Amino acid sequence: MVSLVPAQAQQGRGPQGPTEVGIMPVTRSEVPVTVELPGRAVAYQLAAIRPKVGGEITEIPYQAGAEVEAGTVLFRLEDESLEAELAAEEIAVTSAEAALDWARDTVERYRKLSGSGVSLTDVQSAVVALAQAEAAAGATRSRLQLARLALERTAITSPIPGIVAVTPFSVGDIVSANQSEQLTEVAQVDPIYVDVSESRARILRHRQSIDDGNMQRPGVPIDARMTLETGEVYAQPGRVLSPGTAVSATTGTIPIRLQFPNPDRMILPGQFVRVTLTIGQINAILVPQRATSRSAAGQLTAFVARDNKAVQVQLTEQGTHENAWIVTDGLAEGDSLILDGLDNLRDGAEITTVPVTIDAEGVVRDAAPDNEPAQEDAAATSAQRDTPGPTSTAAAAAAATPTSSN
């Protein structure tokens, strides 16, 4: 981390006089409370493709890795035998329907002749024969429908839109109906799911903070942001779909599923990512992490400038935001936080102060005076600091000011 404050501010106490330190006033603000969780991408839909009828593969018309729509043909099977079965069933249906028509005509004729040459027993027998003919016709029509369905299933299609994987089969292979080995699979990746796990204990602590009034719930649904393996922040925000309802007995965590848009296939199933969730906001002070340290007991501490002395204070933090601690106790609005010159600094040490600022990358710079531009040239500033002479910023500026001759 680069620091551009005067050299003596990083060397502890100078050879003559107090230690020079860089200070920054602190202010309270509404700070978002976030949690960062590791996660893994899961396909929105994943379909394993298996044949519903047996036969020889005659064609594989798709290209592996291509994106297909629902209903796209992926495999074609030999269909001659199924066409023959279909033709046989069509003939059987024709025969059964003819027998049904004959039985129906017989019943009508017997009923008209009942009592004049046709007995009641003959009528009843004709009615039974009609019922049997109707049943036989229905059975043949069902077999015909199954034969047509089997023939249609020789063209194996994708049930969902998505990306088709490589198949281990080739043209000429024999497959069977409902075999255990899948022909290929289709994955829909836009949108895409990301599964994460969060500690149940931390969830309860955040809920207690909300109940106590220390943290406010976000006014909108929880904001979810994703970071890829490269460190790049994914441009599209996500949303929480369903927090889990059971706690893992081994890890004490709850599974949470999120959904992200994925139109450019930036995320693929199985990919590891990091997800940042904004779960609320808290009124606190952001303290740069470089200005703090941990005591042997694990207590977070920092130095503030009071009455030209360095005073060490203990901080209560509620997590982090970017490169800063979220501090709720230990500092007051307007305190002068010592940001630089901390090497060998001790509680109660005499100090002189230089106003500084820190940017998002953690680079500390001298604070620009009100009558100068806020952005100063870093190289010129460094050259001025290397010039022998007064050590303080004010003295250096005075030395660099030309004097008028008498």
KOLMAR-434103 format. One record per residue (C-alpha): x, y, z; chain; residue number from 1. Coordinates in Angstrom, 1 decimal. Example, Ala and Ser with C-alpha at 12.3 -4.5 7.8 and 13.67 -1.06 7.14 Angstrom:
> 12.3;-4.5;7.8;A;1
> 13.7;-1.1;7.1;A;2
REM end
This chain:
> 0.0;0.0;0.0;A;1
> 1.5;3.3;-1.1;A;2
> 1.7;6.3;1.2;A;3
> 2.5;9.8;0.1;A;4
> 2.6;11.6;3.5;A;5
> 6.0;13.1;4.6;A;6
> 8.7;10.6;5.2;A;7
> 9.1;11.5;8.9;A;8
> 5.4;10.7;9.4;A;9
> 6.3;7.0;8.8;A;10
> 9.5;6.9;10.8;A;11
> 7.9;7.4;14.3;A;12
> 9.5;10.1;16.5;A;13
> 11.9;12.3;14.6;A;14
> 15.3;13.1;15.8;A;15
> 14.1;16.4;17.2;A;16
> 10.6;17.0;18.5;A;17
> 7.3;15.1;18.5;A;18
> 6.2;12.4;16.0;A;19
> 4.5;13.7;12.9;A;20
> 1.3;11.8;11.9;A;21
> -1.4;12.1;9.3;A;22
> -4.9;12.6;10.6;A;23
> -8.4;12.4;9.1;A;24
> -11.6;13.5;10.8;A;25
> -14.2;10.8;11.1;A;26
> -17.9;11.1;10.5;A;27
> -21.0;8.9;11.0;A;28
> -23.1;7.8;8.1;A;29
> -25.5;5.2;7.0;A;30
> -23.3;2.3;6.1;A;31
> -24.6;-0.8;4.2;A;32
> -24.1;-4.1;6.0;A;33
> -22.9;-6.8;3.7;A;34
> -21.9;-10.5;4.0;A;35
> -19.7;-12.2;1.4;A;36
> -20.3;-15.9;0.8;A;37
> -18.7;-18.5;-1.5;A;38
> -21.1;-20.1;-3.9;A;39
> -21.4;-22.4;-6.9;A;40
> -23.4;-22.0;-10.0;A;41
> -26.2;-24.4;-10.8;A;42
> -28.0;-24.8;-14.1;A;43
> -31.5;-23.2;-14.2;A;44
> -32.8;-26.4;-15.8;A;45
> -30.9;-29.6;-16.6;A;46
> -32.4;-32.4;-18.7;A;47
> -30.8;-35.8;-19.2;A;48
> -31.7;-37.1;-22.6;A;49
> -32.5;-40.9;-22.8;A;50
> -34.4;-42.8;-25.5;A;51
> -38.0;-43.9;-24.8;A;52
> -37.8;-46.5;-27.6;A;53
> -35.1;-48.9;-28.7;A;54
> -33.3;-49.0;-32.0;A;55
> -30.2;-48.0;-34.0;A;56
> -29.1;-44.4;-34.0;A;57
> -29.2;-43.2;-37.6;A;58
> -28.5;-39.5;-37.2;A;59
> -27.1;-37.0;-34.6;A;60
> -28.1;-33.6;-36.2;A;61
> -26.9;-31.3;-33.4;A;62
> -23.5;-29.8;-32.7;A;63
> -22.1;-30.1;-29.2;A;64
> -22.0;-26.8;-27.3;A;65
> -24.8;-25.3;-29.5;A;66
> -27.8;-23.6;-28.0;A;67
> -31.1;-25.3;-29.0;A;68
> -34.7;-24.5;-28.5;A;69
> -37.3;-26.8;-26.9;A;70
> -38.4;-29.4;-29.5;A;71
> -35.1;-29.4;-31.5;A;72
> -34.2;-32.9;-32.7;A;73
> -31.0;-34.2;-31.2;A;74
> -31.1;-37.9;-32.3;A;75
> -32.9;-40.0;-34.8;A;76
> -33.5;-43.8;-34.5;A;77
> -34.2;-46.4;-37.1;A;78
> -38.0;-46.5;-37.6;A;79
> -38.8;-49.2;-40.3;A;80
> -39.9;-51.8;-37.7;A;81
> -42.0;-49.3;-35.9;A;82
> -43.6;-48.2;-39.1;A;83
> -44.5;-51.8;-39.8;A;84
> -46.0;-52.2;-36.4;A;85
> -48.0;-49.0;-37.0;A;86
> -49.4;-50.4;-40.3;A;87
> -50.4;-53.7;-38.6;A;88
> -52.2;-51.8;-35.8;A;89
> -54.1;-49.6;-38.4;A;90
> -55.3;-52.8;-40.1;A;91
> -56.4;-54.2;-36.7;A;92
> -58.3;-51.1;-36.0;A;93
> -60.1;-51.3;-39.3;A;94
> -61.0;-54.9;-38.7;A;95
> -62.2;-54.2;-35.1;A;96
> -64.4;-51.3;-36.3;A;97
> -66.0;-53.5;-39.0;A;98
> -66.8;-56.1;-36.4;A;99
> -68.2;-53.4;-34.1;A;100
> -70.5;-52.1;-36.9;A;101
> -71.7;-55.7;-37.6;A;102
> -72.5;-56.2;-33.9;A;103
> -74.3;-52.9;-33.6;A;104
> -76.5;-53.7;-36.7;A;105
> -77.2;-57.2;-35.3;A;106
> -78.5;-55.7;-32.0;A;107
> -80.8;-53.3;-33.8;A;108
> -82.1;-56.0;-36.1;A;109
> -82.8;-58.4;-33.2;A;110
> -84.6;-55.8;-31.2;A;111
> -87.0;-55.1;-34.1;A;112
> -87.6;-58.8;-34.5;A;113
> -87.9;-59.6;-30.9;A;114
> -91.1;-61.7;-30.2;A;115
> -91.5;-62.7;-33.9;A;116
> -88.8;-65.3;-34.6;A;117
> -86.1;-63.8;-32.3;A;118
> -86.1;-64.8;-28.7;A;119
> -85.1;-62.6;-25.8;A;120
> -82.0;-64.8;-25.3;A;121
> -80.9;-64.0;-28.8;A;122
> -81.3;-60.3;-28.2;A;123
> -79.3;-60.5;-25.0;A;124
> -76.5;-62.5;-26.7;A;125
> -76.3;-59.9;-29.4;A;126
> -76.0;-57.1;-26.8;A;127
> -73.1;-59.0;-25.2;A;128
> -71.4;-59.5;-28.5;A;129
> -71.7;-55.7;-29.2;A;130
> -70.1;-54.9;-25.8;A;131
> -67.2;-57.3;-26.7;A;132
> -66.8;-55.7;-30.1;A;133
> -66.7;-52.2;-28.6;A;134
> -64.0;-53.3;-26.1;A;135
> -62.0;-55.0;-28.8;A;136
> -62.2;-51.8;-31.0;A;137
> -61.1;-49.7;-28.1;A;138
> -58.1;-51.9;-27.4;A;139
> -57.0;-51.8;-31.0;A;140
> -57.3;-48.0;-31.1;A;141
> -55.1;-47.8;-28.0;A;142
> -52.5;-50.0;-29.5;A;143
> -52.6;-47.9;-32.7;A;144
> -52.0;-44.7;-30.6;A;145
> -49.0;-46.4;-28.8;A;146
> -47.6;-47.4;-32.2;A;147
> -47.8;-43.9;-33.5;A;148
> -46.3;-42.5;-30.3;A;149
> -43.4;-45.0;-30.5;A;150
> -42.8;-44.0;-34.1;A;151
> -42.7;-40.3;-33.1;A;152
> -40.2;-41.1;-30.4;A;153
> -37.6;-42.2;-32.9;A;154
> -36.9;-38.5;-33.2;A;155
> -35.5;-37.6;-29.8;A;156
> -35.9;-33.9;-29.0;A;157
> -34.8;-31.5;-26.3;A;158
> -37.5;-30.8;-23.7;A;159
> -36.0;-27.5;-22.7;A;160
> -34.0;-24.6;-24.4;A;161
> -30.3;-24.7;-23.5;A;162
> -26.8;-25.8;-24.4;A;163
> -26.3;-29.4;-25.5;A;164
> -23.4;-31.4;-24.2;A;165
> -21.1;-33.9;-26.0;A;166
> -22.6;-37.3;-26.5;A;167
> -20.7;-40.6;-25.9;A;168
> -22.8;-42.3;-28.7;A;169
> -22.4;-42.3;-32.4;A;170
> -24.4;-43.2;-35.5;A;171
> -24.8;-47.0;-35.6;A;172
> -25.0;-47.5;-31.9;A;173
> -27.9;-49.6;-30.5;A;174
> -29.9;-48.0;-27.7;A;175
> -32.8;-49.4;-25.6;A;176
> -35.9;-47.8;-24.1;A;177
> -35.3;-46.0;-20.8;A;178
> -31.6;-47.1;-20.5;A;179
> -29.6;-45.9;-17.5;A;180
> -26.9;-44.2;-19.6;A;181
> -28.0;-40.9;-21.0;A;182
> -27.4;-39.9;-24.6;A;183
> -26.5;-36.4;-23.7;A;184
> -27.8;-33.5;-21.5;A;185
> -29.2;-30.1;-22.1;A;186
> -28.5;-27.3;-19.6;A;187
> -30.4;-24.0;-19.5;A;188
> -28.0;-21.3;-18.1;A;189
> -29.9;-18.1;-18.6;A;190
> -30.9;-17.3;-16.0;A;191
> -28.6;-19.3;-13.7;A;192
> -28.8;-20.3;-10.0;A;193
> -26.0;-19.8;-7.5;A;194
> -26.2;-21.8;-4.3;A;195
> -24.5;-20.4;-1.1;A;196
> -24.5;-21.3;2.6;A;197
> -24.7;-18.9;5.5;A;198
> -24.1;-19.5;9.2;A;199
> -27.2;-19.8;11.2;A;200
> -25.5;-18.1;14.1;A;201
> -24.7;-15.1;12.0;A;202
> -28.2;-14.9;10.7;A;203
> -29.5;-14.8;14.3;A;204
> -27.0;-12.1;15.3;A;205
> -28.2;-9.9;12.4;A;206
> -31.8;-10.5;13.3;A;207
> -31.1;-9.5;16.9;A;208
> -29.4;-6.3;15.7;A;209
> -32.5;-5.5;13.7;A;210
> -34.8;-6.2;16.6;A;211
> -32.6;-4.1;18.9;A;212
> -32.8;-1.2;16.4;A;213
> -29.0;-1.2;15.8;A;214
> -29.5;-2.2;12.1;A;215
> -32.2;-1.3;9.7;A;216
> -33.6;-3.6;7.1;A;217
> -33.1;-2.6;3.5;A;218
> -36.0;-0.8;2.0;A;219
> -35.8;-2.9;-1.2;A;220
> -35.3;-6.7;-1.7;A;221
> -31.8;-7.8;-0.7;A;222
> -29.2;-6.7;-3.2;A;223
> -27.0;-9.6;-4.4;A;224
> -23.7;-9.0;-6.3;A;225
> -21.4;-11.6;-7.6;A;226
> -17.6;-11.7;-8.0;A;227
> -16.0;-14.0;-10.6;A;228
> -12.8;-16.1;-10.1;A;229
> -10.9;-13.3;-11.8;A;230
> -11.9;-10.7;-9.3;A;231
> -14.2;-9.0;-11.7;A;232
> -17.6;-7.9;-10.3;A;233
> -20.4;-9.3;-12.4;A;234
> -22.4;-6.5;-13.9;A;235
> -25.9;-8.0;-13.4;A;236
> -27.4;-8.0;-9.9;A;237
> -29.2;-11.1;-8.6;A;238
> -32.0;-11.8;-6.2;A;239
> -32.6;-14.3;-3.4;A;240
> -35.1;-17.0;-4.4;A;241
> -35.4;-19.3;-1.4;A;242
> -33.6;-19.4;1.9;A;243
> -33.3;-23.0;3.2;A;244
> -35.5;-24.3;6.0;A;245
> -33.1;-26.8;7.6;A;246
> -29.7;-26.3;9.3;A;247
> -26.8;-28.6;8.3;A;248
> -25.9;-30.9;11.3;A;249
> -22.2;-30.8;10.3;A;250
> -21.6;-27.2;9.3;A;251
> -24.4;-25.3;11.1;A;252
> -25.3;-23.4;7.9;A;253
> -28.4;-22.8;5.9;A;254
> -28.5;-23.2;2.1;A;255
> -29.6;-20.2;0.1;A;256
> -30.4;-20.1;-3.6;A;257
> -30.0;-17.0;-5.7;A;258
> -30.8;-16.2;-9.3;A;259
> -28.7;-14.1;-11.7;A;260
> -29.4;-13.2;-15.4;A;261
> -26.7;-14.8;-17.6;A;262
> -27.4;-13.7;-21.2;A;263
> -23.7;-13.9;-22.3;A;264
> -22.9;-17.2;-20.6;A;265
> -20.4;-15.6;-18.3;A;266
> -21.3;-18.1;-15.6;A;267
> -21.5;-21.9;-16.3;A;268
> -22.8;-24.7;-14.1;A;269
> -20.2;-25.8;-11.5;A;270
> -18.3;-22.5;-11.5;A;271
> -17.2;-21.2;-8.1;A;272
> -18.0;-17.5;-7.4;A;273
> -18.3;-15.2;-4.4;A;274
> -21.7;-13.5;-3.6;A;275
> -22.0;-10.3;-1.6;A;276
> -25.4;-9.7;0.0;A;277
> -26.5;-6.3;1.4;A;278
> -28.7;-7.3;4.3;A;279
> -29.3;-3.9;5.9;A;280
> -27.7;-0.6;6.9;A;281
> -26.3;0.7;10.2;A;282
> -25.3;4.2;11.5;A;283
> -21.6;3.9;12.0;A;284
> -18.1;5.2;11.3;A;285
> -16.0;3.8;8.5;A;286
> -12.4;3.3;9.8;A;287
> -9.8;2.4;7.2;A;288
> -8.3;-1.0;8.1;A;289
> -4.7;0.3;7.8;A;290
> -5.4;2.7;10.7;A;291
> -6.2;-0.2;13.1;A;292
> -4.5;-3.2;14.8;A;293
> -5.5;-6.1;16.9;A;294
> -4.3;-6.5;20.5;A;295
> -3.1;-9.8;21.9;A;296
> -6.7;-10.4;23.2;A;297
> -8.1;-9.8;19.7;A;298
> -9.5;-6.3;20.5;A;299
> -9.6;-3.9;17.6;A;300
> -7.7;-0.6;18.4;A;301
> -6.8;2.6;16.7;A;302
> -5.1;6.0;17.6;A;303
> -6.8;9.4;17.7;A;304
> -5.1;12.8;18.1;A;305
> -6.2;14.7;21.2;A;306
> -4.4;17.7;22.7;A;307
> -1.3;17.0;20.6;A;308
> -1.1;13.5;22.0;A;309
> -1.8;10.1;20.5;A;310
> -4.6;8.3;22.4;A;311
> -5.3;4.6;21.8;A;312
> -9.0;3.7;21.7;A;313
> -10.8;0.3;21.6;A;314
> -13.3;-0.1;18.8;A;315
> -16.4;-2.1;18.4;A;316
> -16.9;-3.3;14.9;A;317
> -19.8;-4.8;13.0;A;318
> -18.0;-6.2;10.0;A;319
> -16.4;-4.6;7.0;A;320
> -17.3;-2.4;4.1;A;321
> -14.9;-2.3;1.2;A;322
> -11.5;-1.6;2.8;A;323
> -12.8;-0.2;6.1;A;324
> -14.2;-1.5;9.4;A;325
> -17.8;-0.6;10.3;A;326
> -17.3;0.9;13.8;A;327
> -20.2;1.5;16.1;A;328
> -18.5;2.4;19.3;A;329
> -15.1;3.8;20.4;A;330
> -15.0;6.9;18.2;A;331
> -17.1;10.1;18.2;A;332
> -18.1;12.3;15.3;A;333
> -15.2;14.7;14.5;A;334
> -12.5;12.7;16.2;A;335
> -9.1;13.0;14.4;A;336
> -8.2;9.4;13.4;A;337
> -4.4;8.9;13.0;A;338
> -4.2;7.3;9.6;A;339
> -0.4;7.3;8.9;A;340
> 2.8;7.6;10.9;A;341
> 1.8;4.7;13.1;A;342
> 5.1;2.9;13.2;A;343
> 6.3;2.6;16.8;A;344
> 3.5;5.0;17.9;A;345
> 2.6;4.6;21.6;A;346
> -0.3;5.7;23.7;A;347
> 0.3;9.2;25.1;A;348
> 3.1;10.0;22.7;A;349
> 3.5;13.7;21.7;A;350
> 2.6;14.3;18.1;A;351
> 2.2;17.0;15.4;A;352
> -0.5;16.5;12.8;A;353
> -0.8;16.7;9.1;A;354
> -4.3;16.5;7.5;A;355
> -4.5;13.6;5.0;A;356
> -7.0;11.7;2.9;A;357
> -7.3;8.1;1.7;A;358
> -8.7;7.0;-1.6;A;359
> -10.6;3.8;-2.5;A;360
> -7.3;2.0;-3.3;A;361
> -5.9;2.7;0.2;A;362
> -3.4;5.4;-0.9;A;363
> -2.9;8.1;1.7;A;364
> -2.3;11.7;0.4;A;365
> -1.9;15.1;2.0;A;366
> -5.3;16.9;2.2;A;367
> -5.4;19.8;-0.4;A;368
> -5.8;23.2;1.2;A;369
> -9.2;24.9;0.6;A;370
> -7.6;27.5;-1.9;A;371
> -5.8;24.8;-3.9;A;372
> -7.2;22.1;-6.3;A;373
> -8.2;18.9;-4.6;A;374
> -6.2;16.8;-7.1;A;375
> -2.4;17.6;-6.9;A;376
> 0.4;16.2;-9.0;A;377
> 1.8;13.2;-7.1;A;378
> 5.3;13.3;-8.6;A;379
> 5.7;17.1;-7.8;A;380
> 4.5;16.4;-4.2;A;381
> 7.0;13.6;-3.8;A;382
> 9.9;15.8;-5.1;A;383
> 9.0;18.5;-2.6;A;384
> 9.1;16.0;0.2;A;385
> 12.6;14.8;-0.8;A;386
> 14.0;18.3;-0.7;A;387
> 16.0;18.9;2.6;A;388
> 14.5;21.4;4.9;A;389
> 11.4;21.8;7.0;A;390
> 9.5;18.6;7.7;A;391
> 6.0;19.8;8.1;A;392
> 3.7;20.5;5.1;A;393
> 3.2;24.1;6.1;A;394
> 6.9;24.7;6.6;A;395
> 7.7;23.1;3.2;A;396
> 5.1;25.3;1.5;A;397
> 6.6;28.4;3.2;A;398
> 10.2;27.4;2.1;A;399
> 9.0;26.9;-1.5;A;400
> 7.4;30.4;-1.7;A;401
> 9.8;32.9;-3.4;A;402
> 10.6;36.1;-1.4;A;403
> 10.7;39.5;-2.9;A;404
> 14.1;41.3;-3.0;A;405
> 14.6;44.8;-1.4;A;406
REM end
